[in-house]
Amino acid sequence: MPEPDRQRAPGWQVWPGEVAEFREAVGQVRARLNALLSQAGELTGPAYQPQLGNNPVGNALAAKFADRISGGQGLLTYLNTALADLDQFVTGAEATVAKYTEADRTAET
């Protein structure tokens, strides 16, 4: 179905082709976030654990480092949330385009 003339369409418009381009761009961002997630996950491994000795200060700093990476408010949590939000946004945009495309088809018949 050809896209309408963009010059005559008033108001806020999103065309199906633009949503497909957006999905592809989000896929690139998603790939980068997945790479960051993988790298951040490596920080939780033994090779990256702080070597501060077995003392109260060293143990507290090591626990703080681990919490900043994998705790409830840590980097891994935020990266996973960003990925889930991207997926939800793209799914919603695609569903909206499908709804309006179907409404346009119905109106034509």
Biopython code that builds the backbone (N, CA, C, O; Angstrom):
import numpy as np
from Bio.PDB.StructureBuilder import StructureBuilder

atoms = [
    (1, "MET", "N", (0.846, -1.176, 0.000)),
    (1, "MET", "CA", (0.000, 0.000, 0.000)),
    (1, "MET", "C", (0.890, 1.237, 0.000)),
    (1, "MET", "O", (1.719, 1.392, 0.897)),
    (2, "PRO", "N", (0.738, 2.125, -0.990)),
    (2, "PRO", "CA", (1.585, 3.319, -1.038)),
    (2, "PRO", "C", (1.288, 4.243, 0.137)),
    (2, "PRO", "O", (0.164, 4.326, 0.633)),
    (3, "GLU", "N", (2.339, 4.928, 0.558)),
    (3, "GLU", "CA", (2.163, 5.862, 1.666)),
    (3, "GLU", "C", (1.506, 7.139, 1.154)),
    (3, "GLU", "O", (1.783, 7.565, 0.033)),
    (4, "PRO", "N", (0.640, 7.758, 1.957)),
    (4, "PRO", "CA", (-0.032, 8.993, 1.557)),
    (4, "PRO", "C", (0.970, 10.131, 1.351)),
    (4, "PRO", "O", (2.113, 10.055, 1.802)),
    (5, "ASP", "N", (0.533, 11.162, 0.679)),
    (5, "ASP", "CA", (1.351, 12.349, 0.461)),
    (5, "ASP", "C", (1.621, 13.011, 1.806)),
    (5, "ASP", "O", (0.693, 13.456, 2.483)),
    (6, "ARG", "N", (2.878, 13.075, 2.187)),
    (6, "ARG", "CA", (3.240, 13.613, 3.503)),
    (6, "ARG", "C", (3.010, 15.120, 3.602)),
    (6, "ARG", "O", (2.838, 15.646, 4.702)),
    (7, "GLN", "N", (3.005, 15.807, 2.486)),
    (7, "GLN", "CA", (2.809, 17.248, 2.507)),
    (7, "GLN", "C", (1.379, 17.614, 2.892)),
    (7, "GLN", "O", (1.154, 18.656, 3.508)),
    (8, "ARG", "N", (0.430, 16.785, 2.542)),
    (8, "ARG", "CA", (-0.977, 17.109, 2.809)),
    (8, "ARG", "C", (-1.455, 16.577, 4.152)),
    (8, "ARG", "O", (-2.517, 16.987, 4.621)),
    (9, "ALA", "N", (-0.721, 15.691, 4.776)),
    (9, "ALA", "CA", (-1.182, 15.068, 6.016)),
    (9, "ALA", "C", (-0.912, 16.005, 7.195)),
    (9, "ALA", "O", (0.246, 16.251, 7.532)),
    (10, "PRO", "N", (-1.965, 16.530, 7.825)),
    (10, "PRO", "CA", (-1.767, 17.420, 8.970)),
    (10, "PRO", "C", (-1.514, 16.616, 10.249)),
    (10, "PRO", "O", (-1.848, 15.435, 10.332)),
    (11, "GLY", "N", (-0.929, 17.268, 11.221)),
    (11, "GLY", "CA", (-0.753, 16.645, 12.530)),
    (11, "GLY", "C", (0.405, 15.670, 12.580)),
    (11, "GLY", "O", (1.248, 15.620, 11.683)),
    (12, "TRP", "N", (0.423, 14.912, 13.632)),
    (12, "TRP", "CA", (1.491, 13.959, 13.908)),
    (12, "TRP", "C", (1.245, 12.695, 13.102)),
    (12, "TRP", "O", (0.162, 12.114, 13.177)),
    (13, "GLN", "N", (2.235, 12.263, 12.334)),
    (13, "GLN", "CA", (2.083, 11.100, 11.473)),
    (13, "GLN", "C", (3.268, 10.151, 11.653)),
    (13, "GLN", "O", (4.401, 10.592, 11.844)),
    (14, "VAL", "N", (3.003, 8.881, 11.592)),
    (14, "VAL", "CA", (4.044, 7.862, 11.540)),
    (14, "VAL", "C", (3.632, 6.882, 10.466)),
    (14, "VAL", "O", (2.530, 6.334, 10.505)),
    (15, "TRP", "N", (4.510, 6.658, 9.509)),
    (15, "TRP", "CA", (4.214, 5.761, 8.398)),
    (15, "TRP", "C", (4.815, 4.392, 8.690)),
    (15, "TRP", "O", (5.853, 4.297, 9.344)),
    (16, "PRO", "N", (4.167, 3.327, 8.209)),
    (16, "PRO", "CA", (4.654, 1.967, 8.473)),
    (16, "PRO", "C", (6.123, 1.765, 8.126)),
    (16, "PRO", "O", (6.832, 1.069, 8.852)),
    (17, "GLY", "N", (6.588, 2.348, 7.048)),
    (17, "GLY", "CA", (7.993, 2.213, 6.675)),
    (17, "GLY", "C", (8.938, 2.818, 7.708)),
    (17, "GLY", "O", (10.034, 2.308, 7.939)),
    (18, "GLU", "N", (8.502, 3.896, 8.318)),
    (18, "GLU", "CA", (9.319, 4.527, 9.357)),
    (18, "GLU", "C", (9.409, 3.650, 10.598)),
    (18, "GLU", "O", (10.442, 3.621, 11.267)),
    (19, "VAL", "N", (8.340, 2.943, 10.904)),
    (19, "VAL", "CA", (8.372, 2.045, 12.057)),
    (19, "VAL", "C", (9.354, 0.906, 11.797)),
    (19, "VAL", "O", (10.073, 0.492, 12.707)),
    (20, "ALA", "N", (9.393, 0.397, 10.572)),
    (20, "ALA", "CA", (10.346, -0.661, 10.232)),
    (20, "ALA", "C", (11.779, -0.144, 10.362)),
    (20, "ALA", "O", (12.645, -0.851, 10.877)),
    (21, "GLU", "N", (12.035, 1.083, 9.899)),
    (21, "GLU", "CA", (13.359, 1.682, 10.043)),
    (21, "GLU", "C", (13.705, 1.871, 11.517)),
    (21, "GLU", "O", (14.839, 1.641, 11.937)),
    (22, "PHE", "N", (12.711, 2.292, 12.292)),
    (22, "PHE", "CA", (12.924, 2.475, 13.731)),
    (22, "PHE", "C", (13.268, 1.138, 14.388)),
    (22, "PHE", "O", (14.169, 1.065, 15.224)),
    (23, "ARG", "N", (12.542, 0.077, 14.003)),
    (23, "ARG", "CA", (12.805, -1.252, 14.563)),
    (23, "ARG", "C", (14.244, -1.664, 14.283)),
    (23, "ARG", "O", (14.910, -2.222, 15.155)),
    (24, "GLU", "N", (14.731, -1.392, 13.067)),
    (24, "GLU", "CA", (16.111, -1.727, 12.718)),
    (24, "GLU", "C", (17.104, -0.924, 13.550)),
    (24, "GLU", "O", (18.106, -1.467, 14.013)),
    (25, "ALA", "N", (16.832, 0.367, 13.741)),
    (25, "ALA", "CA", (17.710, 1.204, 14.561)),
    (25, "ALA", "C", (17.726, 0.713, 16.007)),
    (25, "ALA", "O", (18.778, 0.672, 16.644)),
    (26, "VAL", "N", (16.564, 0.345, 16.513)),
    (26, "VAL", "CA", (16.483, -0.178, 17.877)),
    (26, "VAL", "C", (17.254, -1.499, 17.966)),
    (26, "VAL", "O", (17.870, -1.789, 18.992)),
    (27, "GLY", "N", (17.221, -2.295, 16.901)),
    (27, "GLY", "CA", (17.988, -3.536, 16.881)),
    (27, "GLY", "C", (19.475, -3.281, 17.034)),
    (27, "GLY", "O", (20.175, -4.044, 17.700)),
    (28, "GLN", "N", (19.961, -2.208, 16.420)),
    (28, "GLN", "CA", (21.375, -1.850, 16.565)),
    (28, "GLN", "C", (21.681, -1.412, 17.998)),
    (28, "GLN", "O", (22.703, -1.793, 18.568)),
    (29, "VAL", "N", (20.791, -0.616, 18.566)),
    (29, "VAL", "CA", (20.971, -0.190, 19.960)),
    (29, "VAL", "C", (20.916, -1.398, 20.880)),
    (29, "VAL", "O", (21.698, -1.507, 21.824)),
    (30, "ARG", "N", (19.986, -2.304, 20.600)),
    (30, "ARG", "CA", (19.843, -3.513, 21.409)),
    (30, "ARG", "C", (21.126, -4.344, 21.366)),
    (30, "ARG", "O", (21.559, -4.871, 22.391)),
    (31, "ALA", "N", (21.731, -4.461, 20.190)),
    (31, "ALA", "CA", (22.981, -5.214, 20.065)),
    (31, "ALA", "C", (24.085, -4.584, 20.908)),
    (31, "ALA", "O", (24.870, -5.286, 21.545)),
    (32, "ARG", "N", (24.134, -3.268, 20.904)),
    (32, "ARG", "CA", (25.149, -2.575, 21.724)),
    (32, "ARG", "C", (24.882, -2.767, 23.215)),
    (32, "ARG", "O", (25.805, -2.988, 24.000)),
    (33, "LEU", "N", (23.601, -2.679, 23.593)),
    (33, "LEU", "CA", (23.265, -2.904, 25.009)),
    (33, "LEU", "C", (23.576, -4.338, 25.427)),
    (33, "LEU", "O", (24.040, -4.569, 26.543)),
    (34, "ASN", "N", (23.327, -5.303, 24.543)),
    (34, "ASN", "CA", (23.668, -6.693, 24.855)),
    (34, "ASN", "C", (25.175, -6.859, 25.039)),
    (34, "ASN", "O", (25.615, -7.606, 25.913)),
    (35, "ALA", "N", (25.966, -6.163, 24.218)),
    (35, "ALA", "CA", (27.429, -6.220, 24.374)),
    (35, "ALA", "C", (27.835, -5.627, 25.719)),
    (35, "ALA", "O", (28.687, -6.180, 26.414)),
    (36, "LEU", "N", (27.218, -4.491, 26.087)),
    (36, "LEU", "CA", (27.497, -3.903, 27.403)),
    (36, "LEU", "C", (27.080, -4.833, 28.531)),
    (36, "LEU", "O", (27.781, -4.960, 29.536)),
    (37, "LEU", "N", (25.938, -5.481, 28.359)),
    (37, "LEU", "CA", (25.449, -6.408, 29.371)),
    (37, "LEU", "C", (26.430, -7.555, 29.562)),
    (37, "LEU", "O", (26.704, -7.970, 30.689)),
    (38, "SER", "N", (26.948, -8.054, 28.472)),
    (38, "SER", "CA", (27.929, -9.143, 28.539)),
    (38, "SER", "C", (29.206, -8.680, 29.238)),
    (38, "SER", "O", (29.740, -9.378, 30.100)),
    (39, "GLN", "N", (29.686, -7.501, 28.860)),
    (39, "GLN", "CA", (30.897, -6.974, 29.482)),
    (39, "GLN", "C", (30.678, -6.694, 30.970)),
    (39, "GLN", "O", (31.544, -6.985, 31.795)),
    (40, "ALA", "N", (29.538, -6.140, 31.303)),
    (40, "ALA", "CA", (29.235, -5.862, 32.711)),
    (40, "ALA", "C", (29.111, -7.161, 33.495)),
    (40, "ALA", "O", (29.524, -7.240, 34.651)),
    (41, "GLY", "N", (28.538, -8.178, 32.857)),
    (41, "GLY", "CA", (28.427, -9.477, 33.520)),
    (41, "GLY", "C", (29.790, -10.064, 33.853)),
    (41, "GLY", "O", (29.956, -10.738, 34.869)),
    (42, "GLU", "N", (30.767, -9.802, 32.986)),
    (42, "GLU", "CA", (32.128, -10.282, 33.257)),
    (42, "GLU", "C", (32.706, -9.642, 34.508)),
    (42, "GLU", "O", (33.547, -10.242, 35.177)),
    (43, "LEU", "N", (32.269, -8.438, 34.832)),
    (43, "LEU", "CA", (32.773, -7.747, 36.017)),
    (43, "LEU", "C", (32.397, -8.458, 37.314)),
    (43, "LEU", "O", (32.999, -8.214, 38.359)),
    (44, "THR", "N", (31.406, -9.329, 37.241)),
    (44, "THR", "CA", (31.007, -10.065, 38.446)),
    (44, "THR", "C", (31.871, -11.307, 38.662)),
    (44, "THR", "O", (31.783, -11.951, 39.708)),
    (45, "GLY", "N", (32.699, -11.641, 37.684)),
    (45, "GLY", "CA", (33.555, -12.820, 37.790)),
    (45, "GLY", "C", (34.735, -12.591, 38.721)),
    (45, "GLY", "O", (35.047, -11.457, 39.084)),
    (46, "PRO", "N", (35.383, -13.682, 39.100)),
    (46, "PRO", "CA", (36.493, -13.592, 40.060)),
    (46, "PRO", "C", (37.673, -12.747, 39.569)),
    (46, "PRO", "O", (38.386, -12.159, 40.383)),
    (47, "ALA", "N", (37.885, -12.681, 38.278)),
    (47, "ALA", "CA", (39.017, -11.907, 37.755)),
    (47, "ALA", "C", (38.878, -10.417, 38.034)),
    (47, "ALA", "O", (39.876, -9.698, 38.094)),
    (48, "TYR", "N", (37.646, -9.951, 38.204)),
    (48, "TYR", "CA", (37.419, -8.520, 38.417)),
    (48, "TYR", "C", (37.036, -8.171, 39.850)),
    (48, "TYR", "O", (36.722, -7.017, 40.140)),
    (49, "GLN", "N", (37.056, -9.129, 40.729)),
    (49, "GLN", "CA", (36.723, -8.839, 42.112)),
    (49, "GLN", "C", (37.854, -8.018, 42.749)),
    (49, "GLN", "O", (39.031, -8.320, 42.554)),
    (50, "PRO", "N", (37.492, -6.993, 43.498)),
    (50, "PRO", "CA", (38.530, -6.181, 44.147)),
    (50, "PRO", "C", (39.411, -7.035, 45.053)),
    (50, "PRO", "O", (38.913, -7.862, 45.818)),
    (51, "GLN", "N", (40.701, -6.833, 44.963)),
    (51, "GLN", "CA", (41.671, -7.553, 45.790)),
    (51, "GLN", "C", (42.151, -6.608, 46.893)),
    (51, "GLN", "O", (43.253, -6.063, 46.833)),
    (52, "LEU", "N", (41.308, -6.435, 47.882)),
    (52, "LEU", "CA", (41.585, -5.449, 48.927)),
    (52, "LEU", "C", (41.924, -6.081, 50.277)),
    (52, "LEU", "O", (42.024, -5.392, 51.292)),
    (53, "GLY", "N", (42.095, -7.375, 50.269)),
    (53, "GLY", "CA", (42.448, -8.050, 51.513)),
    (53, "GLY", "C", (41.224, -8.405, 52.338)),
    (53, "GLY", "O", (40.119, -7.915, 52.103)),
    (54, "ASN", "N", (41.459, -9.272, 53.309)),
    (54, "ASN", "CA", (40.387, -9.727, 54.181)),
    (54, "ASN", "C", (40.362, -8.852, 55.426)),
    (54, "ASN", "O", (40.901, -9.221, 56.469)),
    (55, "ASN", "N", (39.733, -7.693, 55.305)),
    (55, "ASN", "CA", (39.600, -6.766, 56.425)),
    (55, "ASN", "C", (38.264, -6.054, 56.254)),
    (55, "ASN", "O", (37.691, -6.085, 55.165)),
    (56, "PRO", "N", (37.764, -5.427, 57.282)),
    (56, "PRO", "CA", (36.440, -4.809, 57.201)),
    (56, "PRO", "C", (36.295, -3.789, 56.059)),
    (56, "PRO", "O", (35.271, -3.774, 55.377)),
    (57, "VAL", "N", (37.289, -2.957, 55.850)),
    (57, "VAL", "CA", (37.199, -1.949, 54.795)),
    (57, "VAL", "C", (37.242, -2.618, 53.421)),
    (57, "VAL", "O", (36.434, -2.295, 52.551)),
    (58, "GLY", "N", (38.163, -3.532, 53.221)),
    (58, "GLY", "CA", (38.276, -4.243, 51.949)),
    (58, "GLY", "C", (37.009, -5.021, 51.635)),
    (58, "GLY", "O", (36.530, -4.998, 50.501)),
    (59, "ASN", "N", (36.467, -5.708, 52.626)),
    (59, "ASN", "CA", (35.232, -6.471, 52.429)),
    (59, "ASN", "C", (34.061, -5.548, 52.100)),
    (59, "ASN", "O", (33.232, -5.877, 51.251)),
    (60, "ALA", "N", (33.989, -4.402, 52.764)),
    (60, "ALA", "CA", (32.898, -3.453, 52.498)),
    (60, "ALA", "C", (33.008, -2.888, 51.076)),
    (60, "ALA", "O", (31.997, -2.759, 50.386)),
    (61, "LEU", "N", (34.209, -2.556, 50.641)),
    (61, "LEU", "CA", (34.392, -2.027, 49.288)),
    (61, "LEU", "C", (34.087, -3.086, 48.232)),
    (61, "LEU", "O", (33.502, -2.774, 47.195)),
    (62, "ALA", "N", (34.474, -4.323, 48.484)),
    (62, "ALA", "CA", (34.181, -5.407, 47.546)),
    (62, "ALA", "C", (32.671, -5.633, 47.439)),
    (62, "ALA", "O", (32.145, -5.839, 46.345)),
    (63, "ALA", "N", (31.981, -5.593, 48.580)),
    (63, "ALA", "CA", (30.522, -5.757, 48.575)),
    (63, "ALA", "C", (29.849, -4.590, 47.839)),
    (63, "ALA", "O", (28.876, -4.787, 47.111)),
    (64, "LYS", "N", (30.375, -3.377, 48.035)),
    (64, "LYS", "CA", (29.813, -2.213, 47.363)),
    (64, "LYS", "C", (30.009, -2.326, 45.852)),
    (64, "LYS", "O", (29.103, -1.998, 45.086)),
    (65, "PHE", "N", (31.176, -2.784, 45.419)),
    (65, "PHE", "CA", (31.450, -2.982, 43.996)),
    (65, "PHE", "C", (30.476, -3.997, 43.412)),
    (65, "PHE", "O", (29.892, -3.756, 42.356)),
    (66, "ALA", "N", (30.298, -5.118, 44.080)),
    (66, "ALA", "CA", (29.387, -6.159, 43.595)),
    (66, "ALA", "C", (27.952, -5.638, 43.516)),
    (66, "ALA", "O", (27.225, -5.941, 42.570)),
    (67, "ASP", "N", (27.555, -4.859, 44.506)),
    (67, "ASP", "CA", (26.202, -4.310, 44.516)),
    (67, "ASP", "C", (25.992, -3.316, 43.371)),
    (67, "ASP", "O", (24.913, -3.270, 42.782)),
    (68, "ARG", "N", (27.008, -2.531, 43.059)),
    (68, "ARG", "CA", (26.898, -1.559, 41.970)),
    (68, "ARG", "C", (26.757, -2.257, 40.610)),
    (68, "ARG", "O", (26.186, -1.692, 39.677)),
    (69, "ILE", "N", (27.270, -3.464, 40.503)),
    (69, "ILE", "CA", (27.179, -4.206, 39.250)),
    (69, "ILE", "C", (25.899, -5.032, 39.196)),
    (69, "ILE", "O", (25.129, -4.920, 38.241)),
    (70, "SER", "N", (25.669, -5.850, 40.202)),
    (70, "SER", "CA", (24.579, -6.820, 40.098)),
    (70, "SER", "C", (23.495, -6.685, 41.158)),
    (70, "SER", "O", (22.617, -7.543, 41.248)),
    (71, "GLY", "N", (23.535, -5.642, 41.952)),
    (71, "GLY", "CA", (22.494, -5.447, 42.963)),
    (71, "GLY", "C", (21.190, -4.966, 42.347)),
    (71, "GLY", "O", (21.116, -4.743, 41.139)),
    (72, "GLY", "N", (20.190, -4.809, 43.151)),
    (72, "GLY", "CA", (18.873, -4.380, 42.689)),
    (72, "GLY", "C", (18.881, -3.046, 41.971)),
    (72, "GLY", "O", (18.056, -2.819, 41.087)),
    (73, "GLN", "N", (19.787, -2.169, 42.328)),
    (73, "GLN", "CA", (19.941, -0.865, 41.665)),
    (73, "GLN", "C", (21.246, -0.817, 40.864)),
    (73, "GLN", "O", (21.769, 0.260, 40.579)),
    (74, "GLY", "N", (21.765, -1.999, 40.506)),
    (74, "GLY", "CA", (23.046, -2.068, 39.824)),
    (74, "GLY", "C", (22.956, -1.954, 38.309)),
    (74, "GLY", "O", (21.870, -1.898, 37.733)),
    (75, "LEU", "N", (24.111, -1.921, 37.690)),
    (75, "LEU", "CA", (24.228, -1.745, 36.252)),
    (75, "LEU", "C", (23.496, -2.836, 35.475)),
    (75, "LEU", "O", (22.809, -2.535, 34.499)),
    (76, "LEU", "N", (23.627, -4.078, 35.885)),
    (76, "LEU", "CA", (22.962, -5.172, 35.164)),
    (76, "LEU", "C", (21.443, -5.014, 35.180)),
    (76, "LEU", "O", (20.777, -5.282, 34.180)),
    (77, "THR", "N", (20.905, -4.586, 36.297)),
    (77, "THR", "CA", (19.459, -4.371, 36.414)),
    (77, "THR", "C", (19.000, -3.290, 35.439)),
    (77, "THR", "O", (17.990, -3.452, 34.754)),
    (78, "TYR", "N", (19.743, -2.195, 35.381)),
    (78, "TYR", "CA", (19.360, -1.097, 34.495)),
    (78, "TYR", "C", (19.499, -1.475, 33.023)),
    (78, "TYR", "O", (18.666, -1.084, 32.206)),
    (79, "LEU", "N", (20.532, -2.222, 32.679)),
    (79, "LEU", "CA", (20.684, -2.656, 31.295)),
    (79, "LEU", "C", (19.547, -3.594, 30.887)),
    (79, "LEU", "O", (19.008, -3.471, 29.787)),
    (80, "ASN", "N", (19.182, -4.519, 31.759)),
    (80, "ASN", "CA", (18.056, -5.427, 31.456)),
    (80, "ASN", "C", (16.747, -4.660, 31.329)),
    (80, "ASN", "O", (15.922, -4.979, 30.472)),
    (81, "THR", "N", (16.551, -3.659, 32.167)),
    (81, "THR", "CA", (15.345, -2.832, 32.088)),
    (81, "THR", "C", (15.304, -2.067, 30.774)),
    (81, "THR", "O", (14.252, -1.972, 30.142)),
    (82, "ALA", "N", (16.437, -1.523, 30.363)),
    (82, "ALA", "CA", (16.493, -0.787, 29.093)),
    (82, "ALA", "C", (16.148, -1.704, 27.923)),
    (82, "ALA", "O", (15.411, -1.307, 27.021)),
    (83, "LEU", "N", (16.674, -2.924, 27.933)),
    (83, "LEU", "CA", (16.371, -3.877, 26.860)),
    (83, "LEU", "C", (14.882, -4.225, 26.831)),
    (83, "LEU", "O", (14.273, -4.275, 25.762)),
    (84, "ALA", "N", (14.308, -4.461, 27.988)),
    (84, "ALA", "CA", (12.878, -4.791, 28.059)),
    (84, "ALA", "C", (12.022, -3.613, 27.589)),
    (84, "ALA", "O", (11.027, -3.804, 26.890)),
    (85, "ASP", "N", (12.412, -2.393, 27.975)),
    (85, "ASP", "CA", (11.663, -1.200, 27.553)),
    (85, "ASP", "C", (11.737, -1.011, 26.040)),
    (85, "ASP", "O", (10.738, -0.657, 25.413)),
    (86, "LEU", "N", (12.903, -1.242, 25.450)),
    (86, "LEU", "CA", (13.032, -1.141, 23.994)),
    (86, "LEU", "C", (12.105, -2.125, 23.298)),
    (86, "LEU", "O", (11.398, -1.766, 22.356)),
    (87, "ASP", "N", (12.112, -3.366, 23.768)),
    (87, "ASP", "CA", (11.247, -4.382, 23.161)),
    (87, "ASP", "C", (9.777, -3.995, 23.271)),
    (87, "ASP", "O", (9.018, -4.121, 22.310)),
    (88, "GLN", "N", (9.387, -3.527, 24.441)),
    (88, "GLN", "CA", (7.987, -3.146, 24.664)),
    (88, "GLN", "C", (7.597, -1.963, 23.775)),
    (88, "GLN", "O", (6.490, -1.935, 23.236)),
    (89, "PHE", "N", (8.476, -1.007, 23.620)),
    (89, "PHE", "CA", (8.178, 0.165, 22.804)),
    (89, "PHE", "C", (8.011, -0.222, 21.333)),
    (89, "PHE", "O", (7.068, 0.221, 20.677)),
    (90, "VAL", "N", (8.914, -1.038, 20.823)),
    (90, "VAL", "CA", (8.827, -1.461, 19.423)),
    (90, "VAL", "C", (7.570, -2.292, 19.198)),
    (90, "VAL", "O", (6.885, -2.109, 18.192)),
    (91, "THR", "N", (7.261, -3.191, 20.108)),
    (91, "THR", "CA", (6.058, -4.011, 19.988)),
    (91, "THR", "C", (4.814, -3.128, 19.959)),
    (91, "THR", "O", (3.906, -3.358, 19.159)),
    (92, "GLY", "N", (4.770, -2.123, 20.823)),
    (92, "GLY", "CA", (3.634, -1.207, 20.847)),
    (92, "GLY", "C", (3.518, -0.402, 19.565)),
    (92, "GLY", "O", (2.416, -0.207, 19.053)),
    (93, "ALA", "N", (4.641, 0.065, 19.043)),
    (93, "ALA", "CA", (4.619, 0.841, 17.791)),
    (93, "ALA", "C", (4.137, -0.026, 16.641)),
    (93, "ALA", "O", (3.333, 0.421, 15.823)),
    (94, "GLU", "N", (4.618, -1.256, 16.571)),
    (94, "GLU", "CA", (4.192, -2.161, 15.505)),
    (94, "GLU", "C", (2.704, -2.489, 15.620)),
    (94, "GLU", "O", (2.008, -2.554, 14.606)),
    (95, "ALA", "N", (2.214, -2.695, 16.830)),
    (95, "ALA", "CA", (0.795, -2.983, 17.026)),
    (95, "ALA", "C", (-0.067, -1.786, 16.617)),
    (95, "ALA", "O", (-1.137, -1.953, 16.033)),
    (96, "THR", "N", (0.405, -0.590, 16.927)),
    (96, "THR", "CA", (-0.331, 0.613, 16.555)),
    (96, "THR", "C", (-0.389, 0.777, 15.047)),
    (96, "THR", "O", (-1.440, 1.102, 14.494)),
    (97, "VAL", "N", (0.731, 0.555, 14.383)),
    (97, "VAL", "CA", (0.753, 0.648, 12.920)),
    (97, "VAL", "C", (-0.191, -0.380, 12.316)),
    (97, "VAL", "O", (-0.934, -0.073, 11.384)),
    (98, "ALA", "N", (-0.164, -1.603, 12.843)),
    (98, "ALA", "CA", (-1.053, -2.649, 12.324)),
    (98, "ALA", "C", (-2.518, -2.259, 12.505)),
    (98, "ALA", "O", (-3.340, -2.482, 11.617)),
    (99, "LYS", "N", (-2.835, -1.680, 13.650)),
    (99, "LYS", "CA", (-4.214, -1.257, 13.928)),
    (99, "LYS", "C", (-4.659, -0.179, 12.944)),
    (99, "LYS", "O", (-5.750, -0.269, 12.380)),
    (100, "TYR", "N", (-3.833, 0.831, 12.735)),
    (100, "TYR", "CA", (-4.199, 1.910, 11.826)),
    (100, "TYR", "C", (-4.203, 1.457, 10.377)),
    (100, "TYR", "O", (-5.035, 1.917, 9.595)),
    (101, "THR", "N", (-3.300, 0.573, 10.004)),
    (101, "THR", "CA", (-3.293, 0.036, 8.642)),
    (101, "THR", "C", (-4.574, -0.742, 8.381)),
    (101, "THR", "O", (-5.169, -0.618, 7.311)),
    (102, "GLU", "N", (-4.998, -1.536, 9.344)),
    (102, "GLU", "CA", (-6.249, -2.291, 9.206)),
    (102, "GLU", "C", (-7.448, -1.346, 9.140)),
    (102, "GLU", "O", (-8.378, -1.576, 8.367)),
    (103, "ALA", "N", (-7.429, -0.292, 9.940)),
    (103, "ALA", "CA", (-8.520, 0.689, 9.909)),
    (103, "ALA", "C", (-8.576, 1.375, 8.551)),
    (103, "ALA", "O", (-9.660, 1.617, 8.021)),
    (104, "ASP", "N", (-7.414, 1.688, 7.986)),
    (104, "ASP", "CA", (-7.386, 2.295, 6.647)),
    (104, "ASP", "C", (-7.929, 1.334, 5.590)),
    (104, "ASP", "O", (-8.674, 1.746, 4.701)),
    (105, "ARG", "N", (-7.560, 0.067, 5.682)),
    (105, "ARG", "CA", (-8.059, -0.930, 4.727)),
    (105, "ARG", "C", (-9.577, -1.072, 4.838)),
    (105, "ARG", "O", (-10.279, -1.156, 3.830)),
    (106, "THR", "N", (-10.068, -1.097, 6.064)),
    (106, "THR", "CA", (-11.504, -1.232, 6.297)),
    (106, "THR", "C", (-12.245, -0.019, 5.746)),
    (106, "THR", "O", (-13.324, -0.156, 5.170)),
    (107, "ALA", "N", (-11.671, 1.156, 5.920)),
    (107, "ALA", "CA", (-12.310, 2.378, 5.435)),
    (107, "ALA", "C", (-12.346, 2.437, 3.920)),
    (107, "ALA", "O", (-13.241, 3.061, 3.350)),
    (108, "GLU", "N", (-11.388, 1.799, 3.253)),
    (108, "GLU", "CA", (-11.337, 1.806, 1.791)),
    (108, "GLU", "C", (-12.401, 0.899, 1.177)),
    (108, "GLU", "O", (-12.811, 1.104, 0.035)),
    (109, "THR", "N", (-12.849, -0.104, 1.936)),
    (109, "THR", "CA", (-13.816, -1.059, 1.381)),
    (109, "THR", "C", (-15.239, -0.642, 1.613)),
    (109, "THR", "O", (-16.163, -1.344, 1.204)),
]
sb = StructureBuilder()
sb.init_structure("model")
sb.init_model(0)
sb.init_chain("A")
sb.init_seg("    ")
for serial, (resi, resn, name, xyz) in enumerate(atoms, 1):
    if name == "N":
        sb.init_residue(resn, " ", resi, " ")
    sb.init_atom(name, np.array(xyz, "f"), 0.0, 1.0, " ", f" {name:<3s}", serial, name[0])
structure = sb.get_structure()
